[in-house]
């Protein structure tokens, strides 16, 4: 047993824990790669992203712990991310070759639960919603979550679409305008446009599963944590109405690291369309905008994630535009009180 944030961690005899640092990067890369390889078909891991989680902006909203076996090797990594008021994302990577892996997982999931409570207490609220995202085919992780009293609540499709250098993007539907967020002379984005992006996303997702309101500063800070973040990957959509041109939707994307062929891709972090603007071609227009941008930048794919049970039927739209499912994850939830 060892201690972190005054929370005891029950682990096998001889095991210890500590907060990870940059010296642990190789071990954490191996854990992350081993976790994803059987389900994504690739063990490629973004080292810059993990570096940011350990000792960069992404570490500021996370509590982390690694578990070390009696021989001194890191065998597990637990992360609690203070995602929004009342919502804590939890991640657990355990070396499956360890005979005591299930016992290690149980101890770390209990620690993650306590971190969720602590985060809620710091925010001055009385409960937290723990959210884990295992691969749908990962029977071992799903067993660990069930043992920790998490419940399977949702399925998510991770989709990609090839981008061909000679393909053309169709024109926007009449009455729809799409543009990148405006920037100042120094290249920094205009605050009013960023606030409009945040507002349209909050409004468009308020009727979606597991939607939690996130303040504007939290929203911007979280997206900037990603090494692939670029201000010129934010778009706004407007529609013509009798009252004039009104904001109708927005899309935020980021850069995917180069694949085995050395070619980068684009990832759609968010796409949202206001309820009163749906059915006017705004979503397709935003997707065509990001595809066109990827073509211009010489990228070979655009990837995204979608709720398989979305009330908007977004997965059908993506399939009709050439996206296919690469792998599937699930949402497992547990509510804890302070």
N, C-alpha and C positions, 0 to 999 in steps of 0.2 A: 504493500500500500504506500502511496505517496500523496503529496498534497499540492494543490494549485488553487488559487483564489479561495482558500479555506474550504475547499471541497475535497473530501477524501475520495480516492479512486480505488475500487476493489479490483485487483489484478492478481494473477497467479504469483505464488511465492517466488521471490527473487527478482520480480519485474519492478521497474521504476518508471517515472514519467518526468517530463520537463517541457518547457515551452520551446518550440523549434526556433532555430536561428539559421543564418545563411550557410553555416558549415554543414547543415543537415540536408542541403538542397539535393545532392545526388540520391540519397535514400528516399526522399519524398517524391522525386521524379520516378523512381522505380516503383514505388507504391501506387502512384497515380496511373502509370502506364500499365501495370499488371491488372489494375481494376478495370480499365476500359478495353484492353486488347481483345478479350473473348467476345465482346458485344459490339464494338464499333469496327472491328476488323483491322484496327491499326493501333500500334502502341505509341504513336507520335504524340508527344506532350509539349505544350507551350511553356518552355522554361521561363520566359519573361513573366508570364502570368503567375506562375508559382512563386517566383522571386518576389513579385509584388504582394502576394498573399503573406509571405513570411516577413518581409522587411520593407514594404512599400505602402502606398495609400490603401491598398486592399486589406492591410493588416489592422487598420485603425478601427474597423467595425467588427472585428472577429476575435474570439477567444479560441486558442489552439493548444493542443497538447499532443505530444508523441509518447508512445509506450515503447520501452526499451527492455529487451529480454535479458536474462542473467549474463549472457555473453557480451552484452554491450551494444547489440545491434537494434536499430529502430525497426519495429515490426508493425506499428500502427500509427495512424494520424487522425485525430478528431478535430473538427472545426465547427464552431457555432457562429453564424453570421447574423448580426443584428440588422435584419433586412428592412424592417419598418415597424412602427408602433404595433406591438402585439403579434409580430411574426418573426420567427427565428428559423433560418435555414440551417440544417445540420448535415454534415458530411462525415463519413467514416470509411477509412481505407485500412484494411487489415491484411497482412501477409497470410494468404490461405494455406501456405505450406506449414504453418505453425500448428502443432497438434492441439494447442490450447486456444486456438483462434476464437472459438465461440465464447469462451470465458473472458477473453480480452475484449471482445465486442460488447458483451453485457456490461462490463465495468465502464467502458467508455461511453456507451449510450446513456447510462445512468449519470455520468459526468456531464454529458451534453444536455440532459434534461435540467440539471441544476444550473447550467449556464443560461438556459432559456428563462428560468425563473429570475436569475440575477439581472438579466437584461431588462425584463419587465419591471423589476423593482427600481432599477435606475431610471426608467422612463416614467415612474410614478403610476404604473397601471397594475392591475391585479392578476392578469393572466397572459400567457404567451402561447402561440400556436406554433408547434414544432413541425417543420416540413422537410422531409427527406425525399430524395429522388433517385431510387435505385433503377438499374436497368430492368426491364420487364422480364428478361430471361435469367436474371441473376437469382437463382433459387436460394443460394446461401445467404446473401444479404437480406432477402425478403424474410427468411426464417429468423434472422437476427432481429429484424424490425418487429416482427410479430411477437417474438419473445419479450421485446421491450415495450409491448402494448401499443405499438403504432398500428394504424388502420389504413389499408389501401383505399384511396379515394378517387384517383383519376389516372388517365393514360395520356401520354404525350408523344406525338410523332415528330421525329427529327428528320427533316427533309432537305434535299438538295436538288439543285437544277443546274445542268451544264450551261455555260455561256459560250456561245460560238462567236468568233471574231467577225463573221460576215452576216450575222443576223441583224434584222432591223426591228426597231421598236415602234409599234403603232402609235398614231397620234392620240392625244387626249380627247375624251368626249367633250362636246360643246358645253360650255358653262363651267368647266373645271380648269383650274390653274394650279400648277405645281412648281415650286421653286425651292432652292436650298435656303437655309437660314441666312439672313444677311450678316455681313461681317464688317468690322471697322477696318480702317486702313492698315492696322497692325495685324490683321488676320483673325483677331478674336471675335467671337459671335456677338451679335446685338442682343442684349438681355431680353428685350421685349419678345423677340422671336423664340428664344429658349423657353420663356415663360408660356408662350402660346403652345409650343410643342408639349410641355408638361401638362397644361390644362386640357388639351384635346385628348391626350392619352388617358388622363384621369377620368375624363367624361366618357370616353369610349369603352373603358374597361370596367366601369362601375357595376355593370350587370353581368360580369364574367365570373367564373368560378375562381375562388381563392384570391379575389382582388382586395388589396389592402391599400388604403390611402397613404401616399408617401409625400412628404413635404418637398417643395422645389429644391432646397439646398441638398437634401438627402438624395434626391433623384439625380441631380447633376454630379454630385460627388461620387456616387456609386458607378455611374457610367464612365466617368473619367478614370476610375481605378483600372479599367481594362487597358492593357498595352495596345490593343487594336483600336482604341478610340480615336476618332478623327472628327473635328468640328465640321468638316465639309462632307460628312456623311449623314447630316440631318436635313430632312426635307419637310416642307409644309404644303398642305393642299387647301385650296379655297374653292368655293362654289358660288356662282352668281345667284342671287335671290332678289326679290323685289325691293328689299331693304339695302341691297348692295352686296359687295363681295364679303363673304364670311368664312372664317376658318372652319374646315370640314374634317381635317385629319392630319396625321403626321407619321413619319417613318424615321427611325434612328437605326443606323447600321454601323458596323465596325469592320476592321480588316481581319481576315482569317490568315494565319501564318501560311507560308509556302508549303505546298504538299511535296510528295516525293519527286515530282517533276520540276520543282522549284518555282511553281506558280502560286501566287496569292489568290485568295477568294474574298468574298464579301459575306458578312453574316448580318441578317436582319434581327436586331435586338428587339425592336418594337415596331408594330404597325397598328395604328388605330384610326377608326373612322367614327365620327359622331353619329349617334343613332338617327338624327334627323337628316343626315346626308347619305345614308346607305342606299344602295340601289342606283347611284348616279355615276358609277364607274370610278369612284375615288380610290378604292383599294387597288384596282387594276392599274390605275394611273401611277400610284405610288410604287407599285411593284415594277412596272415598266421603267420608272425613273431610276430605280436602283439597278435594274438589269442593264439599262443603257449606260449608266455610270461605270458598271463593272466592265462592259465592253470597251469603253474608252480607256480604262486603266489597264487593259490587257489581262484581266482576271479570267479564270476558267470556270467559276461556279458561284452560285448564291445559295446560302443555306439558311435555315430558319427552324423554329420549333412551333408546334401548334397543338392546342388542346383537341384531342380526338373527338370530344363531345361538345365542342364549342357551339353555342346557340346560333352563331352567325354562319355556321357551315363553312368556315374558312378553309378547312382541309380540302373541301371540294374545289374551291377556287384555285388553290395551289396546284392540285392535281391537274386541273384543266389547263394550267399555264406551264406544265412541264416538270413540276416538282415530284420527286419520288421519295418514299420513306427509306432511310438508311438504317435506322434502329429506333427502338421504342423505350421510353422510360415511364415511370409511374410516380405518383405523388402519394406518399405515406404520411399520415398526420397523427399528431398527439397533442392534446391540449393540457397545459399544466397551469396551476395557479400558484400565486405567491403566498 
